[in-house]
Amino acid sequence: MTFTEFVQHYHIQLNEQQMQAVQATEGPVLLLAVPGSGKTTVLVSRLGYMIYCLGITPESILTVTYTVAATNDMRRRFAGMFGETDAERLEFRTINGISQKVLQYFARRTGKTPFQVADKEAVAVIKQSFLEVTGKYATENDIKETQLDITYAKNMRLTQKEIGEMDTDVDNFPEIFRTYNNKLRQMQMIDYDDQMIYALRILEQYPEVLAHFREQYRYFCVDEAQDTSRIQHDMIDLLAAQSRNLFMVGDEDQSIYGFRAAYPQAFISFEDRHQGARLLLMETNYRSRQEIVRAADALIRRNKNRHPKKMTAAREAGGCVTEIKAVSRQGQYNYLLKVAQDCEQETAVLYRNNESALPLIDLLERKGLSYRVKNSDMTFFSHPVVNDICDFIHLSLDPWDGETFLRIYYKMGAGISKMAATEAVNANTRRLTLLDTVAEMDGVSVYTRKQCKALATHLDNMRYEPAGKAIYRILNYMGYQEFMDSHGLDSGKAEILKALGDQENSLFDFPARLKTLQEMIREGCGNPKSNFILSTIHSSKGLEYDRVYLADMLAGVIPSQIPQRGCAPDNTYEEERRLYYVGMTRAKEQLYVFTFGPNLTSAFSREVFEKTTSLNAVRRTGTAVGTRGSLLKTPDKKVQKLSPKEVEACICACGPGRKILHQKYGTGRIVSVSGDGSIAKILFEGEDSTRKISLPIAFAGKILTLK
């Protein structure tokens, strides 16, 4: 059967680039396929062409997919086009499926019993290891962070030294990592990442095993290769080295799983690693309207670490890329609430982090409106920032609770020593609050005494305030914002918590509402048939929707940090732009993006609307109004502090009229400085009143810089 007869017989419609890809069957080939370009159709058609036109036996073809769901979908698509018989003869596997096959074959050859793969057991071992190393019980947030770090270390094939140098939020991670692996070995178990490690080790060390699989598979096709990790690329390269028939499909512009050790660098270096490799492109997007395609393509072209390509639209104009100017985050939620009230077409609200959905879920539940959540995550409720603020609230409701007080006394900025805190708890008679008890001690400083009395007053006043106002008080008047800034904590969690608090009039009722939300998320909430969909961008990858709203596109959220002037963007920054791009390209007809003013809007949103103006692809709609509140920026994970001399020099340079730049609040001008130089009143652009900033803390943590 010729190629022409093949496409006619099976009623396959392909453009010129797609036809070229289907017929590229020999040697190493890298196919770069833009979003909505018909990648799966090409992959399935290529398998049919290899079998029915070239006479290649199905058993000699191995198709590698990223997920089990993708494996099943590919098999169904092939069976629907060419029949069930040959679909059963083809092998569609994930890389873990291949690894398991290698381990089983090796076990049969050697007579050894392979280790069992830990599934739920792995989580239990993480909990045990965490407790053994840190002396603390792991929260759901701790477990998730530790799992991600273990996966990253193993998939990137890091050495012990490199593991010790990892940038991680998990304290004592190298020791937890060693303890975890030792416990698995003692149980004669491996995790899913170990499957790949041991399989690759066997292929490298036992030539007869490698020869067996090279003889079995002569053609290799890898789907979604931009999401493949370093160890996965190494295994595939090793298996395909003899036949050299490697067809790798994906798009480095859609590589968004760096935290799971995705290795898009393998795409960039493909032609260097595979001599004589061909590079093919599929640049036509069949999903989105022209306006969306043009805006997305203009955005992603700013990335440097990519193959040059130009995405074009097969569909005509008629869509939109529209900016919605939100006065605040609450204004954004109010706007989306109206969208949900009369939602007759498929509409997706996409965001970066799972917690972005919580305030909206809370509002939708209160109003009884229909929605569905594509994914859920419990880690918000056990995050350290959330726990700390809840401890402040609990201490307000019970100012004699010693256990709570000992968890947060040093986070209040009052200079309370551990000795004083412990003494106050031990002397607790419930006559004076714990803060008042510290204030009455003879050995404390005048500053501590004064701060403790002020804090006690704040805790007392909080009890009679709406929860949102109480949380604002905790952040801005009780020292916790400075604590977050100086310790590099994710203050975005505090903003979400405040948004939830804004809906609760009584502080006494707020803990119960949080618990209700937590249970709702745990058990699964929403209506699976609703047109109004809430999803992270990561979970929406590979999907498409008629109408898309990009929510919480904020500086400090996406991107998490802006590269310093004069410095080239790093891999993380480019991946964040890719994530934004993936969110844009989920939209078929209409794309709406919330913006929040010059200092708060995502740099990528500014690029989109600056770039698309000249293309007549952008509309600007009215503002989304709501309660004005601070939008908190996530600081760097690791805070590089200035030396005391450098801090002193910065403070000396401060004076009324001096311009400064704050990580969270943006550009401002100093109005006044206290006599000892410790506190400055600063008026920031776009704000009506000054803010009090602790200069020693802000300069030391590089939160504040002089302009």
C-alpha positions in Angstrom: 0.0 0.0 0.0 1.4 3.4 -1.0 1.1 6.4 1.3 -1.6 8.0 -1.0 -3.6 4.8 -0.9 -3.1 4.6 2.9 -4.5 8.0 3.6 -7.4 7.6 1.2 -8.3 4.1 2.5 -8.4 5.2 6.1 -9.8 8.7 5.4 -6.9 10.5 7.0 -6.5 14.2 6.5 -3.1 15.7 7.0 -1.3 18.9 6.1 2.1 19.0 4.5 4.1 19.1 7.8 2.0 16.3 9.3 2.5 14.1 6.2 6.2 14.6 6.4 6.1 13.5 10.1 4.0 10.4 9.4 6.6 9.2 6.8 9.7 9.9 8.9 10.3 6.3 10.2 14.1 5.7 9.9 16.8 7.3 12.0 16.6 9.8 14.9 13.8 12.4 14.4 12.7 15.2 16.7 9.2 16.4 16.0 8.3 19.7 17.6 4.5 20.0 17.7 2.8 23.3 18.8 -0.4 23.2 20.9 -3.4 22.0 19.0 -1.4 20.8 16.0 -2.9 17.2 15.8 0.0 15.4 17.5 -1.9 12.3 18.5 -3.5 12.0 15.1 0.0 12.0 13.5 1.4 9.5 16.0 -1.4 7.0 15.5 -1.3 7.6 11.7 2.5 7.0 11.7 2.1 3.7 13.5 -0.5 2.6 10.8 1.8 3.7 8.0 4.7 1.7 9.5 2.6 -1.5 9.7 0.4 -1.3 6.6 2.7 0.5 4.1 6.2 -0.5 5.3 5.4 -4.0 6.6 7.0 -3.4 10.0 5.8 -5.9 12.6 3.8 -4.2 15.4 5.8 -6.2 18.1 9.0 -4.4 17.1 7.5 -1.0 17.8 7.6 0.5 21.3 5.5 3.6 22.0 6.4 5.5 25.2 3.8 7.8 26.8 4.0 10.0 29.9 1.0 8.7 31.8 -1.1 5.5 31.9 -4.1 7.5 30.8 -2.2 8.6 27.7 -1.2 5.0 27.0 -4.8 3.8 27.1 -6.0 6.8 25.0 -3.3 6.1 22.3 -4.3 2.4 22.2 -8.0 3.4 21.8 -7.3 5.9 19.1 -5.3 3.3 17.1 -8.0 0.6 17.6 -10.7 3.1 16.4 -8.7 3.9 13.3 -7.2 0.6 12.3 -8.9 -2.1 14.4 -8.5 -4.0 17.7 -6.3 -6.9 16.4 -3.2 -4.9 15.6 -3.8 -2.6 18.6 -3.3 -5.6 20.8 0.0 -6.4 19.0 1.4 -3.0 19.6 3.1 -2.0 22.9 2.2 1.2 24.5 4.0 1.7 27.8 5.0 4.4 30.3 8.7 4.5 31.2 7.8 2.8 34.5 6.1 0.0 32.5 9.3 -0.5 30.5 11.3 -0.5 33.7 9.1 -3.1 35.3 9.5 -5.3 32.2 13.3 -5.0 32.4 13.3 -6.0 36.1 11.0 -8.9 35.5 13.1 -10.2 32.6 16.3 -9.9 34.7 14.6 -11.7 37.6 13.7 -14.7 35.3 17.2 -14.9 33.9 18.9 -14.8 37.3 16.3 -16.6 39.4 16.1 -13.6 41.8 12.9 -12.3 43.2 12.4 -8.6 42.4 11.7 -6.2 45.1 8.0 -5.2 45.5 7.1 -1.7 44.4 6.0 0.5 47.3 2.8 2.5 46.7 1.0 3.6 49.8 3.9 2.1 51.8 6.2 4.8 50.4 4.1 7.6 52.0 4.3 5.7 55.4 8.1 5.4 55.0 8.4 9.1 54.3 6.4 9.9 57.4 8.6 7.6 59.5 11.8 9.0 58.1 10.7 12.6 58.6 9.8 12.0 62.2 13.0 10.1 62.9 15.2 12.9 61.4 13.4 16.0 62.4 11.6 14.8 65.6 8.3 16.3 64.1 5.3 14.7 62.6 5.1 15.4 58.8 2.1 17.5 57.7 0.5 16.9 54.3 2.6 19.8 53.0 5.8 18.2 54.4 4.9 14.9 52.7 4.2 16.5 49.3 7.4 18.6 49.4 9.5 15.6 50.4 8.0 13.3 47.7 8.7 15.9 45.0 12.3 16.3 46.2 12.9 12.6 46.3 11.5 12.2 42.8 13.6 15.1 41.5 16.8 13.8 43.1 16.4 10.3 41.6 15.1 11.4 38.2 18.0 13.9 37.8 20.5 11.2 38.9 22.0 13.5 41.5 25.0 12.6 43.4 25.1 12.7 47.2 26.9 16.0 47.0 24.4 17.5 44.6 21.5 16.3 46.9 23.2 18.1 49.7 23.2 21.3 47.6 19.5 21.1 46.5 17.4 24.2 47.0 14.6 22.7 49.0 12.1 23.8 51.7 12.4 20.4 53.4 14.7 20.8 56.4 17.4 18.1 56.7 16.3 16.7 53.3 19.6 14.8 52.6 19.3 12.9 55.8 15.6 12.2 55.3 16.5 11.0 51.7 19.1 8.5 53.1 16.8 7.3 55.9 13.9 6.8 53.5 16.0 4.7 51.1 17.5 2.6 53.9 14.1 1.8 55.2 12.8 0.8 51.8 15.8 -1.6 51.4 15.2 -3.1 54.8 11.6 -3.8 53.7 12.9 -5.2 50.4 10.9 -2.6 48.5 11.6 0.0 45.9 9.6 3.1 44.9 8.5 4.0 41.3 11.6 6.1 40.8 13.8 3.3 41.9 12.2 1.1 39.2 13.9 3.3 36.6 17.2 3.5 38.5 17.5 -0.3 38.8 16.3 -1.0 35.3 18.8 1.4 33.8 21.6 0.0 36.0 20.7 -3.5 34.7 20.7 -2.4 31.1 24.1 -0.7 31.6 25.8 -3.5 33.5 24.3 -6.6 31.8 24.9 -6.6 28.0 22.8 -9.7 27.4 19.8 -8.0 28.9 20.3 -4.9 26.8 20.8 -7.0 23.7 17.5 -8.8 24.4 15.5 -5.6 24.4 17.3 -4.0 21.5 16.5 -7.1 19.5 12.8 -7.0 20.5 12.3 -3.3 19.8 13.6 -1.8 16.6 11.5 1.3 16.5 10.9 3.7 19.4 8.3 6.5 19.6 8.3 8.8 22.6 5.2 11.1 23.2 5.2 14.2 25.3 9.0 14.0 25.4 9.4 17.5 26.9 8.1 16.0 30.2 10.6 13.2 30.2 13.3 13.3 33.0 17.0 12.9 32.6 17.0 9.2 33.7 14.2 8.5 31.3 16.1 10.1 28.4 19.2 8.1 29.3 17.2 4.8 29.2 15.5 5.5 25.9 18.8 6.6 24.3 20.5 3.4 25.5 17.7 1.2 24.1 17.6 3.0 20.8 21.3 3.4 20.3 21.7 0.3 18.1 18.7 0.7 15.7 18.8 4.5 15.9 15.1 4.6 15.0 14.0 7.1 17.6 11.0 9.3 17.0 10.7 11.9 19.8 7.6 14.1 19.8 6.8 17.1 22.0 7.4 20.8 22.4 10.0 22.4 24.7 7.6 25.4 24.9 5.2 23.2 26.8 7.7 21.8 29.3 6.2 22.8 32.7 7.2 19.9 35.0 10.6 21.0 36.1 9.7 20.4 39.8 9.2 16.7 38.7 12.6 16.7 37.0 11.4 17.2 33.4 14.5 17.7 31.3 13.7 19.9 28.2 17.5 20.4 27.8 17.4 17.0 26.0 15.3 18.6 23.3 17.7 21.4 22.8 20.7 19.0 22.6 18.9 16.3 20.6 20.8 16.9 17.4 24.1 16.9 19.2 23.3 13.6 21.0 22.0 11.9 17.9 24.3 12.3 14.9 22.4 12.9 11.6 19.1 13.6 13.5 16.3 15.3 11.6 14.3 18.2 13.0 10.6 18.4 11.9 8.0 21.0 12.8 4.2 21.0 13.2 3.4 24.7 13.5 -0.3 24.9 12.7 -2.7 25.2 15.6 -6.2 23.8 14.8 -7.6 24.6 18.3 -7.6 28.4 18.9 -8.8 31.5 17.1 -6.2 33.6 15.4 -6.1 36.3 18.2 -5.2 33.7 20.8 -2.6 32.0 18.7 -0.9 35.3 17.8 -0.8 36.5 21.4 0.6 33.2 22.7 3.2 32.9 20.0 4.4 36.4 20.6 4.8 35.6 24.3 6.7 32.3 24.0 9.1 33.8 21.4 10.7 35.8 24.3 12.2 32.5 25.6 15.7 31.9 24.5 16.2 28.1 25.3 14.0 26.8 22.4 14.1 25.8 18.8 12.8 28.7 16.6 9.3 28.1 15.3 6.2 30.1 14.5 2.8 29.0 15.6 0.1 29.9 13.1 -3.7 29.5 13.3 -5.8 27.3 11.0 -8.9 29.0 12.3 -10.0 32.4 11.3 -10.4 35.5 13.5 -13.4 35.9 15.7 -12.0 35.2 19.2 -10.6 37.5 21.7 -7.7 38.1 24.2 -9.2 40.4 26.8 -7.8 42.1 29.8 -10.0 42.5 32.9 -8.6 45.1 35.3 -9.2 44.0 38.8 -9.0 46.5 41.7 -8.1 43.6 44.0 -8.1 39.9 44.3 -11.5 40.1 45.8 -12.7 42.0 42.8 -11.5 39.1 40.7 -13.5 36.6 42.7 -16.6 38.8 42.5 -16.3 39.0 38.7 -15.9 35.2 38.4 -18.9 34.7 40.7 -21.0 36.6 38.1 -19.6 34.4 35.3 -20.5 31.3 37.2 -24.1 32.5 37.8 -25.0 32.2 34.1 -22.5 29.8 32.7 -24.0 28.1 29.7 -20.8 27.4 27.7 -17.8 25.5 28.8 -15.7 27.9 30.9 -12.4 27.1 32.7 -10.8 29.3 35.4 -7.1 28.4 35.3 -4.5 29.3 37.9 -1.0 28.3 39.0 -1.5 27.0 42.5 -4.3 24.9 43.9 -5.0 27.3 46.8 -6.1 30.0 44.3 -9.4 28.1 43.9 -10.2 28.1 47.7 -11.7 31.6 48.0 -13.7 31.0 44.8 -14.9 27.6 46.0 -15.9 29.2 49.3 -18.0 31.9 47.5 -19.6 29.4 45.1 -20.6 27.2 48.0 -22.0 30.1 50.0 -24.1 31.1 46.9 -25.1 27.6 46.0 -23.7 27.9 42.4 -22.6 24.9 40.3 -18.9 24.3 39.6 -16.4 21.4 39.2 -12.9 21.1 40.4 -10.5 19.2 38.2 -7.9 18.6 40.9 -7.5 19.2 44.6 -4.7 19.5 47.0 -4.8 19.5 50.8 -1.3 21.0 51.5 -2.6 24.6 51.9 -4.3 23.7 55.2 -1.0 22.3 56.7 1.4 25.0 55.3 3.5 26.6 58.0 2.2 30.1 57.1 -1.4 29.0 57.5 -0.6 27.1 60.7 1.1 30.2 62.1 -1.8 32.6 61.4 -4.3 30.1 62.8 -2.1 30.0 65.9 -2.4 33.8 66.2 -6.2 33.5 65.9 -6.3 30.7 68.4 -4.2 32.7 70.9 -6.6 35.6 70.4 -9.5 33.3 71.3 -7.6 31.7 74.2 -4.7 33.9 75.3 -3.7 31.5 78.0 -2.9 28.5 75.7 0.7 27.7 76.5 1.2 25.2 73.7 0.1 27.7 71.0 2.1 30.5 72.6 5.3 28.5 72.5 4.9 27.8 68.8 4.6 31.5 67.8 6.1 33.8 70.5 9.3 34.4 68.5 7.3 35.2 65.3 5.8 38.3 66.8 8.8 40.6 66.5 8.7 41.4 70.2 12.1 40.1 71.2 10.6 37.5 73.6 13.3 35.0 74.6 12.6 31.3 74.9 13.4 31.5 78.6 10.8 34.2 79.1 8.2 32.4 77.1 8.7 29.2 78.9 8.6 30.9 82.3 5.4 32.7 81.4 3.7 29.4 80.4 5.0 27.6 83.6 3.7 30.5 85.7 0.3 30.6 84.0 -2.5 31.2 86.5 -5.0 32.5 83.9 -5.1 35.7 85.8 -2.9 37.5 83.3 -2.6 36.6 79.6 0.7 35.0 78.6 1.8 38.2 76.8 0.9 40.3 79.9 2.8 37.9 82.0 5.9 38.4 79.9 5.4 42.2 80.1 5.4 42.0 83.9 8.7 40.2 84.1 11.6 42.1 85.6 14.3 40.8 83.2 12.7 41.8 79.9 13.7 44.9 78.0 11.7 48.0 77.7 11.1 47.3 74.1 9.8 43.7 74.8 7.5 45.0 77.6 6.1 47.7 75.3 5.6 45.2 72.4 4.0 42.6 74.5 1.4 45.0 75.8 0.7 46.2 72.3 0.3 42.6 71.1 -2.0 41.7 73.9 -4.2 44.6 73.0 -4.2 43.5 69.3 -5.2 39.9 70.3 -8.0 41.3 72.5 -9.3 43.6 69.7 -9.2 40.8 67.1 -11.9 38.9 68.8 -14.5 41.5 67.9 -13.4 41.9 64.2 -14.3 40.1 61.0 -11.8 37.3 60.3 -10.3 39.1 57.3 -9.6 42.3 59.2 -8.1 40.2 62.1 -5.7 38.5 59.6 -4.7 41.9 58.2 -3.9 43.0 61.8 -1.7 39.9 62.3 0.2 40.5 59.2 0.7 44.3 59.4 0.6 45.2 63.1 1.7 42.1 65.0 5.0 41.4 63.3 4.2 38.3 61.2 4.6 40.0 57.8 8.2 40.9 58.8 8.8 37.4 60.0 7.6 36.0 56.7 9.8 38.4 54.7 12.9 37.8 56.8 12.5 34.0 56.6 11.6 33.7 53.0 8.1 32.2 53.6 5.4 32.1 51.0 3.3 35.0 51.9 0.9 34.2 49.1 -0.7 31.7 51.4 -1.5 34.5 53.8 -3.3 36.4 51.1 -5.5 33.4 50.3 -6.2 33.0 54.0 -7.2 36.7 54.3 -9.5 36.3 51.2 -11.2 33.4 53.0 -11.4 35.5 56.2 -13.0 38.4 54.3 -16.2 36.3 53.9 -16.5 35.5 57.6 -17.9 38.2 59.9 -16.9 36.5 63.2 -13.4 35.4 64.1 -14.9 32.8 66.4 -16.6 31.1 63.3 -13.5 31.2 61.1 -11.6 28.1 62.3 -14.8 26.0 61.8 -15.2 27.4 58.3 -11.6 26.5 57.5 -12.2 22.9 58.8 -15.4 22.7 56.6 -13.5 23.7 53.5 -10.7 21.3 54.3 -13.2 18.4 54.6 -15.0 19.5 51.4 -11.7 19.4 49.4 -10.7 16.1 51.0 -13.9 14.4 50.1 -14.3 16.0 46.7 -16.7 18.9 46.0 -18.6 20.4 43.1 -20.7 19.0 40.3 -18.8 16.8 37.7 -21.2 17.9 35.0 -20.9 21.7 35.6 -19.8 24.0 32.8 -17.8 26.1 35.2 -14.4 24.4 35.7 -11.7 25.2 38.2 -8.2 23.8 37.4 -4.5 24.5 37.8 -2.7 25.1 34.5 -0.7 21.9 35.1 -3.8 19.8 35.3 -5.3 21.4 32.2 -2.4 20.4 30.0 -3.6 18.5 27.0 -7.1 19.8 27.4 -9.1 22.6 25.7 -12.0 24.8 26.6 -14.2 27.3 24.7 -13.6 30.1 27.2 -10.7 30.5 29.6 -10.1 32.9 32.5 -6.5 33.2 33.7 -6.8 34.0 37.4 -4.2 35.1 40.0 -1.7 36.0 37.3 0.2 38.1 39.9 3.8 39.2 40.3 5.2 36.8 42.9 2.9 34.0 41.8 3.8 33.7 38.1 6.6 34.6 37.7 7.7 33.9 41.3 10.6 36.3 40.9 11.8 38.8 38.3 15.4 38.4 37.0 17.7 41.3 38.1 18.3 43.9 35.5 21.2 43.0 33.2 21.0 39.2 34.1 19.7 36.7 31.7 16.5 34.9 32.7 17.2 31.5 34.2 15.6 28.1 33.4 12.9 28.6 36.2 11.8 32.0 34.7 11.5 30.5 31.2 9.5 27.6 32.6 7.1 30.0 34.2 6.6 31.7 30.9 6.0 28.3 29.4 3.4 27.6 32.0 1.6 30.9 31.2 1.7 30.0 27.5 0.2 26.6 28.2 -2.7 28.3 30.1 -3.3 30.7 27.1 -3.3 27.9 24.6 -6.1 25.9 26.3 -8.6 28.5 25.0 -10.4 27.9 21.8 -12.7 30.9 21.4 -12.1 33.5 24.2 -9.2 34.2 26.6 -9.6 36.6 29.5 -6.8 37.6 31.8 -7.1 39.5 35.1 -4.6 42.3 35.7 -4.0 44.1 39.0 -2.1 47.3 38.4 1.6 47.9 37.4 3.2 46.6 40.6 1.1 43.6 41.1 0.3 42.3 37.6 2.4 39.4 36.2 5.2 40.4 33.9 3.9 37.9 31.4 0.4 39.6 31.4 2.1 42.9 30.7 4.0 41.3 27.8 0.8 39.8 26.4 -1.1 43.1 26.3 1.9 45.2 25.2 2.6 42.8 22.4 -0.9 42.1 21.2 -1.9 45.8 21.0 -0.1 46.2 17.7 -1.8 43.0 16.4 -5.3 44.3 17.1 -5.9 41.1 19.1 -6.6 42.6 22.5 -9.7 44.1 24.1 -9.8 45.8 27.5 -12.9 45.4 29.5 -14.1 47.2 32.6 -12.6 46.8 36.1 -13.5 44.0 38.5 -14.2 45.8 41.8 -14.0 44.5 45.3 -12.5 45.0 48.7 -9.1 46.5 48.4 -6.4 44.3 50.0 -2.7 43.8 49.7 -1.4 41.3 47.2 1.5 39.6 48.8 4.6 38.6 46.8 6.3 35.3 47.3 9.9 36.0 48.3 12.9 33.9 47.3 13.2 30.5 49.0 16.7 31.3 50.2 17.3 34.8 51.6 20.7 36.2 51.0 21.2 38.7 53.8 23.3 41.9 53.9 26.0 42.2 56.4 25.4 44.5 59.5 27.8 47.1 58.0 25.9 47.1 54.7 22.6 47.4 56.5 23.9 50.4 58.6 25.1 52.1 55.4 21.7 51.7 53.8 19.9 53.1 56.8 22.3 56.1 56.9 21.4 56.8 53.2 17.7 56.9 54.1 15.9 60.2 54.5 12.7 62.0 53.6 12.2 62.0 49.8 14.5 59.1 49.2 13.2 56.6 46.5 13.2 52.9 47.4 12.1 49.6 45.9 10.3 47.0 48.0 9.9 43.4 46.9 6.2 43.3 47.7 4.9 46.9 47.4 7.1 48.1 44.5 8.5 51.7 44.2 8.0 54.2 47.0 9.3 57.3 48.6 10.4 57.7 52.2 8.2 60.2 54.1 9.9 60.1 57.5 12.4 58.0 59.5 12.3 57.4 63.3 15.0 59.0 65.5 16.9 55.7 65.9 16.6 54.9 62.2 14.7 51.6 62.8 11.3 52.5 61.3 10.5 54.4 58.1 7.1 55.6 56.9 7.0 55.0 53.2 4.4 56.0 50.6 4.2 53.5 47.8 3.0 54.2 44.3 -0.8 53.6 43.9 -1.4 53.7 47.7 -3.2 56.5 49.7 -1.5 56.0 53.0 2.0 55.3 54.3 3.3 52.0 55.5 5.7 51.5 58.5 8.7 49.4 57.4 11.4 48.0 59.8 14.6 49.2 58.0 17.0 46.7 59.6 14.9 43.7 58.8 14.0 44.9 55.3 17.5 45.8 54.3 19.1 42.7 55.9 16.8 40.4 53.9 17.2 42.5 50.7 13.4 43.1 50.9 14.1 46.8 50.5 16.7 48.4 48.2 17.7 52.0 47.5 17.0 53.6 44.1 
